[in-house]
Amino acid sequence: MTLSRFAVFLVLAGLAALTVAGRGFAQEPAETAAAAATTAAASVTLVDGVPTTSTPLRSLRAFDDKIVALMKRENIPGGALAIVENGRLIYARGYGYADRDKKIPVQPTSLFRLASVSKPITAVAVMRLVQDARHHLDLNTKVFPLLGLKPFRKPDEQAPVDARLNDITVRHLLEHSAGWDRDKSGDIMFKHFQVAQDMKIASPPDHASLIRWALGQPLDFDPGTRHAYSNFGYCVLGRVIEKATGLPYETYVQKHVLAPMGITRMQVGKGRQSERANDEVCYYDRENRTARSVFTGEGDVPLPYAFASPQTMDAHGGWIASVVDMARFAAYLDGARSSSFLRPESLTDMYARPPAPLGRDPDGSLSAAYYALGWMVRPVGSDGKANYWHGGGMPGTSTILVRLAGGRSWVLLLNQRTDSNIDTLLHQAAAEVTRWPKHNLFRQYP
Protein backbone atom coordinates (compact mmCIF):
# COMPACT_ATOMS: atom_id res chain seq x y z
CA MET A 1 0.00 0.00 0.00
CA THR A 2 1.49 3.39 -1.01
CA LEU A 3 1.72 6.21 1.51
CA SER A 4 -1.06 8.13 -0.24
CA ARG A 5 -3.40 5.11 -0.26
CA PHE A 6 -2.53 4.48 3.38
CA ALA A 7 -3.46 8.05 4.24
CA VAL A 8 -6.79 7.79 2.42
CA PHE A 9 -7.50 4.54 4.28
CA LEU A 10 -7.02 6.37 7.57
CA VAL A 11 -9.49 9.04 6.54
CA LEU A 12 -12.12 6.55 5.45
CA ALA A 13 -11.70 4.69 8.71
CA GLY A 14 -12.41 7.87 10.63
CA LEU A 15 -8.73 8.16 11.62
CA ALA A 16 -9.28 5.16 13.85
CA ALA A 17 -5.58 4.53 13.99
CA LEU A 18 -4.88 7.78 15.81
CA THR A 19 -3.51 7.30 19.31
CA VAL A 20 -4.14 10.02 21.82
CA ALA A 21 -3.26 8.41 25.12
CA GLY A 22 -0.37 10.21 26.73
CA ARG A 23 -0.44 12.59 23.71
CA GLY A 24 0.88 9.65 21.67
CA PHE A 25 4.52 10.07 22.72
CA ALA A 26 6.73 7.03 23.09
CA GLN A 27 7.63 6.49 26.73
CA GLU A 28 11.18 6.27 28.04
CA PRO A 29 13.13 4.10 27.45
CA ALA A 30 11.26 3.27 24.22
CA GLU A 31 13.56 5.58 22.25
CA THR A 32 15.67 2.60 21.27
CA ALA A 33 16.18 0.44 18.20
CA ALA A 34 12.58 -0.72 18.58
CA ALA A 35 11.30 2.81 18.18
CA ALA A 36 13.75 3.45 15.37
CA ALA A 37 12.44 0.44 13.45
CA THR A 38 9.00 2.02 13.00
CA THR A 39 8.41 2.86 9.34
CA ALA A 40 7.18 6.24 8.11
CA ALA A 41 3.52 5.27 7.79
CA ALA A 42 3.19 2.93 10.77
CA SER A 43 2.23 5.49 13.38
CA VAL A 44 -0.25 8.38 13.21
CA THR A 45 -0.85 10.39 16.37
CA LEU A 46 -2.62 13.56 17.43
CA VAL A 47 -0.64 16.44 18.89
CA ASP A 48 -3.05 19.06 20.21
CA GLY A 49 -5.60 17.90 17.65
CA VAL A 50 -3.19 17.95 14.68
CA PRO A 51 -2.45 14.59 13.00
CA THR A 52 1.24 13.73 12.93
CA THR A 53 3.04 10.82 11.31
CA SER A 54 5.93 8.55 12.39
CA THR A 55 6.87 7.68 15.95
CA PRO A 56 6.76 10.61 18.40
CA LEU A 57 9.43 10.74 21.09
CA ARG A 58 8.86 12.26 24.49
CA SER A 59 12.38 13.66 24.72
CA LEU A 60 11.81 15.70 21.53
CA ARG A 61 8.22 16.75 22.19
CA ALA A 62 9.27 20.43 22.38
CA PHE A 63 9.71 20.35 18.60
CA ASP A 64 6.24 18.87 18.10
CA ASP A 65 4.64 21.34 20.51
CA LYS A 66 6.21 24.43 18.94
CA ILE A 67 5.64 23.40 15.33
CA VAL A 68 2.01 22.45 15.98
CA ALA A 69 1.43 25.69 17.91
CA LEU A 70 2.78 27.68 14.93
CA MET A 71 0.61 25.74 12.51
CA LYS A 72 -2.53 26.26 14.57
CA ARG A 73 -1.81 29.95 15.17
CA GLU A 74 -1.32 30.67 11.46
CA ASN A 75 -3.63 27.99 10.04
CA ILE A 76 -0.74 26.29 8.21
CA PRO A 77 -2.04 23.04 6.69
CA GLY A 78 1.12 20.92 6.81
CA GLY A 79 4.81 20.61 7.54
CA ALA A 80 7.64 18.15 8.12
CA LEU A 81 10.73 18.07 10.33
CA ALA A 82 13.93 16.02 10.36
CA ILE A 83 16.77 16.15 12.88
CA VAL A 84 20.26 14.71 12.41
CA GLU A 85 22.74 14.08 15.23
CA ASN A 86 26.33 13.32 14.17
CA GLY A 87 25.23 11.69 10.95
CA ARG A 88 22.27 9.80 12.44
CA LEU A 89 18.67 10.63 11.57
CA ILE A 90 17.09 10.76 15.02
CA TYR A 91 13.70 12.31 14.24
CA ALA A 92 11.51 12.55 11.15
CA ARG A 93 7.94 13.79 11.52
CA GLY A 94 5.04 14.85 9.35
CA TYR A 95 2.53 17.40 10.68
CA GLY A 96 -0.95 18.20 9.44
CA TYR A 97 -2.07 17.71 5.88
CA ALA A 98 -0.34 17.30 2.54
CA ASP A 99 -3.78 17.76 0.99
CA ARG A 100 -6.17 19.63 3.28
CA ASP A 101 -9.31 18.91 1.24
CA LYS A 102 -8.69 15.16 1.03
CA LYS A 103 -7.34 15.03 4.60
CA ILE A 104 -4.15 13.25 3.48
CA PRO A 105 -1.54 13.58 6.25
CA VAL A 106 1.98 14.76 5.61
CA GLN A 107 4.57 11.97 5.85
CA PRO A 108 8.30 12.41 6.51
CA THR A 109 8.74 11.32 2.89
CA SER A 110 6.32 13.92 1.46
CA LEU A 111 7.93 16.21 -1.10
CA PHE A 112 7.89 19.99 -0.53
CA ARG A 113 9.14 22.94 -2.53
CA LEU A 114 12.49 24.01 -1.08
CA ALA A 115 12.39 27.60 -2.36
CA SER A 116 15.80 29.20 -1.68
CA VAL A 117 17.09 26.19 0.22
CA SER A 118 17.80 25.13 -3.37
CA LYS A 119 20.77 27.53 -3.39
CA PRO A 120 23.06 25.41 -1.16
CA ILE A 121 22.39 22.49 -3.52
CA THR A 122 23.53 24.55 -6.49
CA ALA A 123 26.53 25.84 -4.52
CA VAL A 124 27.62 22.29 -3.65
CA ALA A 125 27.26 21.27 -7.31
CA VAL A 126 29.45 24.19 -8.37
CA MET A 127 32.10 23.41 -5.75
CA ARG A 128 32.09 19.77 -6.90
CA LEU A 129 32.82 20.97 -10.44
CA VAL A 130 35.50 23.38 -9.29
CA GLN A 131 37.40 20.62 -7.48
CA ASP A 132 37.18 18.39 -10.58
CA ALA A 133 39.82 19.79 -12.92
CA ARG A 134 38.29 18.06 -15.94
CA HIS A 135 35.65 20.76 -16.23
CA HIS A 136 38.12 23.69 -16.38
CA LEU A 137 35.96 25.77 -14.05
CA ASP A 138 37.14 27.79 -11.08
CA LEU A 139 35.70 30.46 -8.82
CA ASN A 140 37.33 33.21 -10.90
CA THR A 141 35.91 32.01 -14.23
CA LYS A 142 34.10 34.88 -15.97
CA VAL A 143 30.64 33.57 -16.63
CA PHE A 144 29.22 35.52 -19.56
CA PRO A 145 32.18 35.01 -21.91
CA LEU A 146 31.78 31.32 -21.00
CA LEU A 147 28.05 31.23 -21.77
CA GLY A 148 28.36 33.20 -25.00
CA LEU A 149 24.79 34.51 -25.01
CA LYS A 150 23.93 37.57 -27.08
CA PRO A 151 22.27 40.44 -25.15
CA PHE A 152 18.68 41.17 -26.16
CA ARG A 153 18.09 44.74 -27.27
CA LYS A 154 14.82 46.34 -28.28
CA PRO A 155 15.03 48.17 -31.62
CA ASP A 156 14.87 51.61 -30.02
CA GLU A 157 17.56 50.99 -27.39
CA GLN A 158 20.72 52.99 -28.03
CA ALA A 159 22.73 52.68 -24.80
CA PRO A 160 25.72 50.33 -25.01
CA VAL A 161 25.70 46.99 -23.20
CA ASP A 162 27.11 47.34 -19.68
CA ALA A 163 30.77 46.33 -20.01
CA ARG A 164 30.89 45.32 -16.33
CA LEU A 165 28.84 42.22 -17.16
CA ASN A 166 31.98 40.62 -18.57
CA ASP A 167 33.71 40.99 -15.17
CA ILE A 168 31.19 38.80 -13.28
CA THR A 169 32.76 35.60 -11.95
CA VAL A 170 31.45 32.34 -10.54
CA ARG A 171 32.41 33.60 -7.08
CA HIS A 172 30.39 36.79 -7.53
CA LEU A 173 27.30 34.75 -8.40
CA LEU A 174 27.72 32.39 -5.44
CA GLU A 175 28.16 35.20 -2.91
CA HIS A 176 25.47 37.54 -4.36
CA SER A 177 27.87 40.30 -5.32
CA ALA A 178 27.51 40.24 -9.12
CA GLY A 179 25.86 43.65 -9.49
CA TRP A 180 22.10 43.08 -9.52
CA ASP A 181 20.10 44.67 -6.68
CA ARG A 182 16.47 43.57 -6.64
CA ASP A 183 15.60 46.34 -4.18
CA LYS A 184 16.69 48.88 -6.77
CA SER A 185 15.75 47.41 -10.14
CA GLY A 186 13.54 44.43 -9.26
CA ASP A 187 14.06 40.68 -9.31
CA ILE A 188 14.75 39.57 -12.88
CA MET A 189 13.44 36.06 -12.13
CA PHE A 190 9.95 37.42 -11.59
CA LYS A 191 9.85 39.81 -14.55
CA HIS A 192 8.49 37.00 -16.72
CA PHE A 193 5.61 39.04 -18.18
CA GLN A 194 7.85 41.99 -19.06
CA VAL A 195 10.50 39.75 -20.61
CA ALA A 196 7.90 37.80 -22.58
CA GLN A 197 6.30 41.01 -23.84
CA ASP A 198 9.60 42.63 -24.81
CA MET A 199 10.85 39.50 -26.59
CA LYS A 200 7.43 38.59 -28.04
CA ILE A 201 7.50 35.06 -26.59
CA ALA A 202 5.23 33.01 -24.33
CA SER A 203 5.49 33.21 -20.56
CA PRO A 204 7.36 31.95 -18.65
CA PRO A 205 10.53 32.75 -20.61
CA ASP A 206 13.20 30.05 -20.70
CA HIS A 207 16.56 30.53 -19.01
CA ALA A 208 18.36 31.72 -22.12
CA SER A 209 15.69 34.35 -22.80
CA LEU A 210 15.82 35.65 -19.23
CA ILE A 211 19.60 35.92 -19.33
CA ARG A 212 19.70 37.55 -22.77
CA TRP A 213 17.12 40.11 -21.59
CA ALA A 214 19.12 40.79 -18.40
CA LEU A 215 22.31 41.27 -20.43
CA GLY A 216 20.59 44.19 -22.12
CA GLN A 217 20.07 45.96 -18.79
CA PRO A 218 22.66 47.93 -16.77
CA LEU A 219 24.04 46.54 -13.51
CA ASP A 220 23.16 48.29 -10.26
CA PHE A 221 26.72 48.27 -8.88
CA ASP A 222 30.25 47.16 -9.71
CA PRO A 223 30.69 43.37 -9.31
CA GLY A 224 32.32 42.37 -6.04
CA THR A 225 31.77 45.67 -4.25
CA ARG A 226 28.75 44.74 -2.11
CA HIS A 227 26.26 42.00 -1.26
CA ALA A 228 22.77 42.08 -2.77
CA TYR A 229 20.78 38.85 -2.68
CA SER A 230 20.15 37.70 -6.24
CA ASN A 231 17.95 34.84 -7.37
CA PHE A 232 18.97 35.63 -10.93
CA GLY A 233 22.64 35.06 -10.11
CA TYR A 234 21.85 31.46 -9.15
CA CYS A 235 19.81 31.01 -12.33
CA VAL A 236 22.99 31.93 -14.20
CA LEU A 237 24.96 29.40 -12.11
CA GLY A 238 22.60 26.69 -13.32
CA ARG A 239 23.54 27.53 -16.88
CA VAL A 240 27.25 27.58 -15.96
CA ILE A 241 26.83 24.01 -14.69
CA GLU A 242 25.15 23.04 -17.95
CA LYS A 243 27.89 24.65 -20.04
CA ALA A 244 30.68 23.02 -18.05
CA THR A 245 29.18 19.52 -18.02
CA GLY A 246 27.10 19.29 -21.19
CA LEU A 247 24.20 18.03 -19.08
CA PRO A 248 20.91 19.67 -18.06
CA TYR A 249 21.27 21.26 -14.62
CA GLU A 250 18.77 18.89 -12.96
CA THR A 251 20.40 15.81 -14.50
CA TYR A 252 23.90 16.79 -13.41
CA VAL A 253 22.84 17.49 -9.82
CA GLN A 254 20.80 14.28 -9.56
CA LYS A 255 23.55 12.05 -10.95
CA HIS A 256 26.68 13.63 -9.54
CA VAL A 257 25.57 15.27 -6.29
CA LEU A 258 22.40 13.64 -4.97
CA ALA A 259 22.80 10.02 -6.10
CA PRO A 260 26.21 9.61 -4.40
CA MET A 261 24.49 10.78 -1.20
CA GLY A 262 21.77 8.14 -1.55
CA ILE A 263 19.13 10.76 -2.47
CA THR A 264 16.94 9.44 -5.28
CA ARG A 265 13.58 11.26 -5.12
CA MET A 266 14.62 14.90 -5.31
CA GLN A 267 13.66 16.69 -8.50
CA VAL A 268 12.91 20.12 -9.90
CA GLY A 269 9.21 20.80 -9.38
CA LYS A 270 6.58 21.97 -11.83
CA GLY A 271 4.37 25.03 -11.71
CA ARG A 272 0.83 23.83 -12.31
CA GLN A 273 -1.17 22.23 -9.51
CA SER A 274 -2.15 19.41 -11.86
CA GLU A 275 1.54 18.61 -12.42
CA ARG A 276 2.44 17.85 -8.81
CA ALA A 277 4.87 14.96 -8.42
CA ASN A 278 3.93 11.72 -6.70
CA ASP A 279 3.86 12.35 -2.92
CA GLU A 280 4.25 16.12 -3.37
CA VAL A 281 2.17 18.24 -1.00
CA CYS A 282 -0.36 20.86 -2.04
CA TYR A 283 0.53 24.51 -1.42
CA TYR A 284 -1.70 27.06 0.25
CA ASP A 285 -2.11 30.77 0.81
CA ARG A 286 -3.46 31.86 4.19
CA GLU A 287 -5.87 34.32 2.56
CA ASN A 288 -6.77 32.01 -0.35
CA ARG A 289 -5.65 34.63 -2.85
CA THR A 290 -5.46 34.10 -6.59
CA ALA A 291 -3.28 35.76 -9.23
CA ARG A 292 -2.62 35.70 -12.95
CA SER A 293 -0.84 32.50 -13.92
CA VAL A 294 2.74 32.80 -15.13
CA PHE A 295 1.74 30.45 -17.94
CA THR A 296 0.40 32.31 -20.98
CA GLY A 297 -3.35 32.01 -21.44
CA GLU A 298 -4.22 30.29 -18.15
CA GLY A 299 -5.94 33.14 -16.27
CA ASP A 300 -6.12 33.39 -12.49
CA VAL A 301 -5.04 30.45 -10.32
CA PRO A 302 -4.29 30.00 -6.57
CA LEU A 303 -1.37 32.27 -5.66
CA PRO A 304 1.18 29.48 -4.88
CA TYR A 305 0.73 28.21 -8.45
CA ALA A 306 0.64 31.63 -10.11
CA PHE A 307 3.76 33.63 -9.44
CA ALA A 308 6.53 31.55 -11.08
CA SER A 309 7.52 28.22 -12.59
CA PRO A 310 9.83 26.05 -10.46
CA GLN A 311 11.39 24.79 -13.68
CA THR A 312 12.49 28.34 -14.46
CA MET A 313 13.58 28.79 -10.84
CA ASP A 314 15.52 25.51 -10.84
CA ALA A 315 18.98 26.49 -9.59
CA HIS A 316 17.81 29.22 -7.22
CA GLY A 317 14.51 27.90 -5.92
CA GLY A 318 13.01 25.06 -7.94
CA TRP A 319 13.85 21.81 -6.11
CA ILE A 320 11.31 19.64 -4.30
CA ALA A 321 12.48 17.23 -1.60
CA SER A 322 11.50 15.50 1.61
CA VAL A 323 12.96 16.40 4.98
CA VAL A 324 14.71 13.02 4.96
CA ASP A 325 16.36 13.91 1.63
CA MET A 326 17.65 17.17 3.08
CA ALA A 327 18.78 15.40 6.25
CA ARG A 328 20.95 13.13 4.08
CA PHE A 329 22.30 16.17 2.25
CA ALA A 330 23.32 17.78 5.55
CA ALA A 331 24.83 14.56 6.92
CA TYR A 332 27.01 13.99 3.86
CA LEU A 333 28.30 17.54 3.83
CA ASP A 334 29.26 17.19 7.47
CA GLY A 335 31.19 14.02 6.62
CA ALA A 336 29.53 12.06 9.42
CA ARG A 337 27.99 9.32 7.25
CA SER A 338 31.02 8.83 5.00
CA SER A 339 34.07 10.74 3.89
CA SER A 340 33.04 14.30 3.16
CA PHE A 341 31.40 14.81 -0.23
CA LEU A 342 33.70 17.79 -0.84
CA ARG A 343 37.42 17.92 -0.14
CA PRO A 344 38.55 20.01 2.84
CA GLU A 345 39.86 22.80 0.63
CA SER A 346 36.53 22.97 -1.22
CA LEU A 347 34.64 23.20 2.07
CA THR A 348 37.04 25.91 3.24
CA ASP A 349 36.40 27.93 0.10
CA MET A 350 32.63 27.42 0.33
CA TYR A 351 32.40 28.69 3.91
CA ALA A 352 35.10 31.39 3.87
CA ARG A 353 34.23 34.99 4.66
CA PRO A 354 34.10 36.87 1.33
CA PRO A 355 36.65 39.56 0.54
CA ALA A 356 36.04 43.06 1.92
CA PRO A 357 33.82 44.99 1.81
CA LEU A 358 31.53 41.95 1.89
CA GLY A 359 31.00 40.19 5.22
CA ARG A 360 31.56 43.41 7.13
CA ASP A 361 29.40 45.74 9.17
CA PRO A 362 28.97 49.36 8.01
CA ASP A 363 31.92 50.44 10.18
CA GLY A 364 34.18 47.92 8.44
CA SER A 365 34.38 45.43 11.32
CA LEU A 366 33.75 41.74 10.72
CA SER A 367 30.04 40.91 10.85
CA ALA A 368 28.91 38.20 13.28
CA ALA A 369 27.33 36.26 10.39
CA TYR A 370 27.91 36.51 6.67
CA TYR A 371 26.84 34.99 3.34
CA ALA A 372 29.60 32.79 1.94
CA LEU A 373 29.17 30.63 -1.18
CA GLY A 374 25.58 29.42 -0.96
CA TRP A 375 25.38 29.41 2.85
CA MET A 376 24.87 31.81 5.71
CA VAL A 377 27.77 31.31 8.14
CA ARG A 378 28.15 32.25 11.81
CA PRO A 379 31.56 31.44 13.34
CA VAL A 380 31.30 30.07 16.89
CA GLY A 381 34.16 29.89 19.36
CA SER A 382 37.83 30.19 18.51
CA ASP A 383 38.44 26.77 16.91
CA GLY A 384 37.24 27.60 13.42
CA LYS A 385 33.84 25.96 13.80
CA ALA A 386 30.66 27.60 12.53
CA ASN A 387 26.94 27.21 12.10
CA TYR A 388 25.65 27.04 8.50
CA TRP A 389 22.11 27.62 7.33
CA HIS A 390 19.79 28.77 4.56
CA GLY A 391 16.13 29.68 4.56
CA GLY A 392 13.55 30.00 1.84
CA GLY A 393 10.11 31.39 1.27
CA MET A 394 7.62 31.99 -1.51
CA PRO A 395 3.83 31.83 -1.79
CA GLY A 396 2.82 28.44 -0.40
CA THR A 397 6.22 27.63 1.10
CA SER A 398 8.51 28.35 4.06
CA THR A 399 11.71 26.34 4.58
CA ILE A 400 14.91 26.25 6.60
CA LEU A 401 17.99 24.01 6.77
CA VAL A 402 20.38 24.46 9.72
CA ARG A 403 23.72 22.72 10.35
CA LEU A 404 25.21 23.42 13.77
CA ALA A 405 28.89 23.35 14.69
CA GLY A 406 28.33 20.56 17.22
CA GLY A 407 27.14 18.04 14.60
CA ARG A 408 23.39 18.54 14.86
CA SER A 409 21.24 19.56 11.88
CA TRP A 410 17.57 20.08 11.26
CA VAL A 411 15.25 20.93 8.40
CA LEU A 412 11.68 22.20 8.54
CA LEU A 413 9.44 22.45 5.46
CA LEU A 414 5.95 24.02 5.44
CA ASN A 415 3.31 24.13 2.69
CA GLN A 416 2.18 27.67 3.47
CA ARG A 417 4.26 30.81 3.83
CA THR A 418 4.82 32.17 7.33
CA ASP A 419 6.35 35.44 8.47
CA SER A 420 7.26 33.88 11.82
CA ASN A 421 10.92 33.23 12.58
CA ILE A 422 11.06 29.46 12.24
CA ASP A 423 14.82 29.49 12.84
CA THR A 424 14.30 30.92 16.32
CA LEU A 425 11.42 28.52 16.96
CA LEU A 426 13.61 25.47 16.29
CA HIS A 427 16.47 26.76 18.41
CA GLN A 428 14.01 27.35 21.26
CA ALA A 429 12.74 23.79 20.94
CA ALA A 430 16.29 22.40 20.96
CA ALA A 431 17.08 24.36 24.13
CA GLU A 432 14.34 22.42 25.95
CA VAL A 433 15.76 19.00 25.05
CA THR A 434 17.69 17.31 27.87
CA ARG A 435 18.34 13.95 26.19
CA TRP A 436 18.91 13.33 22.48
CA PRO A 437 18.12 9.87 21.00
CA LYS A 438 20.95 7.53 19.97
CA HIS A 439 19.20 5.58 17.22
CA ASN A 440 19.46 6.03 13.44
CA LEU A 441 16.34 6.14 11.24
CA PHE A 442 18.04 6.65 7.86
CA ARG A 443 17.74 3.00 6.88
CA GLN A 444 13.96 3.16 7.31
CA TYR A 445 13.36 5.77 4.62
CA PRO A 446 13.74 5.71 0.83
Secondary structure, 3 states (H helix, E strand, C coil): CCHHHHHHHHHHCCCCCCECHHHHCECCCCCCHHHHCCCCCCCEEEECCEEEECCCEHHHHHHHHHHHHHHHHHCCCEEEEEEEECCEEEEEEEEEEEECCCCEECCCCCEEECHHHHHHHHHHHHHHHHHCHHHCCCCCCEHHHHHCCCCCCCCCCCCCCCHHHHHCEHHHHHCCCCCCCHHHHCCHHHCHHHHHHHHCCCCCCCHHHHHHHHHCCCCCCCCCCCCCCCHHHHHHHHHHHHHHHCCCHHHHHHHHHHHHHCCCCCEECCCCHHHCCCCECCCECCCCCEEECCCCCCCEEEHHHCCCCCCCCHHHHCEEECHHHHHHHHHHHCCCCCCCCCCHHHHHHHHCCCCCCCCECCCCCECCCEECCCCEEEECCCCCCEEEEEEEEECCEEEEEEECCCCEEEEEEECECCCCCHHHHHHHHHHCCCCCCCCCCHHHCC
